[in-house]
Amino acid sequence: MKNINGKVLWYSDRLGYGVICGTNGETYFIHHEDIVSSSIDEGRHRNHLSKDEKVSFDWCWKLNTGNKKRQAINLRVMEEY
């Protein structure tokens, strides 16, 4: 799906997932395996996101026991300049 910008609402390092809010007002589930590593991390999954951190991501529908949820994928932390 289309690339969206947003920010982290909450993320649990212990659980490895959280929720982000897109600039379109929708909320999206994020799993640590869908966070794209930065060049600093080189191939490792980043396992930490901070509240209000700005992100960019694609999304898809995740079917979970009959409930459709918006799933963030290919999530990248936006670098602040």
N, C-alpha and C positions, 0 to 999 in steps of 0.2 A: 504494500500500500504506500501511499504518499508520505513523504518525509514531513515530520511535524517537530516544532520546538516546544519545549515545556520546562517544568521544574519538578524536582523531587518533593513529594508531600511527606513521605516517610519511607525508610528502608532499614531493614534489620540485617546486620552482618551475620548474626547467629542463625537466622532462618534462611538467609540468602534470597529474599524477595522483598518487594515493597510496592508502592503505588506512586505514580507520577501524574501530573495534570498537564494536559496539552494547552497551548494557547487558544485552542478552539473550545475550551471549557470541559472537555471530556476527560475522564480518568482512565488510566491504563495500568494493568498489572505488569510488573517487571521482575524477571527471574535473573539471578546472577549470570547464568549461562548466555543470556541475550545482551550482556554488556560487552561492547567491543573494546578491546584493550587499546590503550594509548601506546605511542611509540616507546614510552618509558617502561611500560609493562612487558613489551615484546612477547606476545604469544600467550601470556597468562590471562585468565579471566580476572577482571577487576572485581573485587568482592566488597567494595565499599562505595556508598553514595551518601552524600550529606543532604540534610533537609535544605530546601530552597536552591540546591545546586541546579544550574541551567544545563539542559540536555537537549539533544536532537535525536530523533528516532523514527523508525518505520513502525507500522503496526499491522496486526492481523486479528481475526476472530479466533479465540481459543475456546474450543468446546470442552466444558468441564462438567461432567455428570448432568448433561442436559441444559446447563446454563451457559449462555454465550457471554464471554468476557472479552474486552479489548486487551490484547497482549502487545506490549511494546517489544520490538525486536531491533537488532542492530543499533542499540542505544550507544551514543557517544556523549561524553561530557563536553560541553562547549567551552573552549578556552577563552578566558577573559583577557583582553588586551589593555 
